[in-house]
Amino acid sequence: MKERSYDEIDYDHPAWKDATFEGAEMSVLRLGLQSTFAEKLRWLEEAETFSLQFPINRRRAIAEGRLPPED
């Protein structure tokens, strides 16, 4: 594969547009418009389950000595 110079890199590629704050925001909005209500609800349930694991995992890590005790 031939290496391209800095000037030849295609910065108009769609993936580059998502690499900015505004692009990421638009990408999330686009995804939201394309998702069904059931998909959004499933995502929220998975996110809630994931977030509820944080304190459990922290207590387990403290008990195993992998983290310092809480003050």
PyMOL commands that set and color helices and strands:
alter all, ss='L'
color gray80, all
select helices_A, chain A and resi 6-8+14-17+21-34+37-63
alter helices_A, ss='H'
color red, helices_A
deselect
rebuild
show_as cartoon
